[in-house]
Amino acid sequence: MAALAILVSVFAAARNNDSLETLKKHLAKKRDQDRPPICLEIAERQMEIADKLYVEGKTEPAAAALEDVATYSEQARDAAVLTGKHLKETEITTRRFQMRLVDIKRTLSFEDQPPAEKAIARLEQVRISLLKKMFPGGDKMKRTLHWMLASMLTLAVTAGAQRRNDPLTYEEINQLRDTAVFPEQRLKLYVEFARARLAAMDTMRSDRKTTDRAKRTHDLLDEFVIVYDELNDNIDTFVGRKNDIRKPLKAIIEADHEFQAKLRALKQAADATPAEAQQYEFVLSDATQLVDTSVDDHRKLLADLEEAERNKKKKPH
């Protein structure tokens, strides 16, 4: 924690006193052991610049800024691995960059995504190198790398969800942008997004003026499945990071029961003809199975986390 506090203070000083170009000049004069904090500060500033440029529609300079994010993160990694200094802080910061990039990527059109995807992949390699240095060999390293591979799969799933028409609205994506390192806020938002799909479905189906009800039911259920999948992906990510998610997990379990009830009610809906129900039968079955399986997993995870916390309190300090 002391080392992290030092890193934060270095960042704060750099933010207050130095321009980006000045930071780059300082970096060239620094010893290897002092380079990681400055490299990461440059990378973070370039991330903010890239985000702003993408919002303004300036995709080429934004992509160049993302190149700097990856390059300076790699330089931070190289110096940290060489000297053994700032390893943990560099990995934590790089992980935060990576999650921020995933959120930025979601706001981009398909043709503008490759630079973000490339930067995400480069940051993943940075983190793997750092973790190998921090945990050389043994079972702990194997478990850590196993989680890293799961994390990469999570990013692939997220990208896949976007390619098949990401259901999140621009407003919802903006809400997620700054929650990458705040588990309670981020998980709460995903629950709200999933709930909104089922609520919209209920409203639509109860409106007698609705046309093409079966197709709209199918589409909203499909959106629910994608959002709920991403909720589970984020749970896995926060567990891998050893965040305390017991509080949001309790809220998720309550929502699971709510979702189960709504999905059962749809399956048993008396006003749906067999021909209509057949059009969304598969995706309804998929959604029901997903929630039924997940609620058991969520309960078990909560029990495991509670037990781990009790054991932690019993250990002598």
Number of C-alpha atoms within 10 A of each C-alpha: 7 7 12 14 11 14 20 15 13 14 17 12 11 18 15 8 9 12 13 15 10 11 17 15 11 13 18 10 10 12 11 19 16 17 23 29 25 23 24 27 26 25 28 22 17 22 23 15 16 27 23 13 17 19 14 10 12 13 18 14 14 25 21 13 22 27 21 21 30 27 19 22 30 24 19 29 28 19 20 25 22 13 13 16 18 23 23 17 21 26 24 15 17 27 20 15 23 25 18 21 23 19 20 21 22 22 22 17 11 11 7 16 17 14 19 24 19 14 23 26 15 18 24 21 15 22 25 16 17 23 19 15 16 15 14 12 10 8 10 11 16 14 12 17 17 13 17 19 14 16 18 15 13 19 20 13 16 20 17 13 18 19 12 9 10 16 20 18 11 10 9 14 15 15 14 18 17 14 18 21 17 13 21 18 15 20 25 15 17 22 18 14 21 24 20 14 20 19 14 13 21 14 10 17 19 11 10 8 9 12 11 9 20 19 14 17 25 20 17 22 24 19 23 24 22 23 24 22 22 20 21 17 19 19 21 16 18 19 16 16 14 10 14 15 18 17 11 19 20 14 14 21 19 12 18 21 14 12 20 18 13 18 19 13 11 18 16 11 11 9 11 15 10 10 10 15 21 14 15 21 16 12 20 23 14 15 22 21 12 15 22 15 10 17 18 13 14 19 15 12 17 19 13 13 17 14 12 12 13 11 10 11 10 9 7 5 5
